[in-house]
Amino acid sequence: MVREYLQMIFKNANDGNFTLTIYDPREDITEEEVDGVMDEILASGVFVTPGGELKSKAAARIVTREVNTVVEY
């Protein structure tokens, strides 16, 4: 099974990373859309990490992962 994830990575107040993962993003998602969502997340202040509030955007990426189950119980 192949699965894709959108990872939005932010810097917190202690300069640590906080990653927000969205499973199965739209295939046609644009850089502008992701950038806008990340801006909204920062402005909302809804996420507070052990390292403090989110302060800035660090990166965004699509990760593709393939899992082949050998046996399942």
PyMOL commands that set and color helices and strands:
alter all, ss='L'
color gray80, all
select helices_A, chain A and resi 31-44
alter helices_A, ss='H'
color red, helices_A
select strands_A, chain A and resi 2-12+17-23+48-49+52-66
alter strands_A, ss='S'
color yellow, strands_A
deselect
rebuild
show_as cartoon
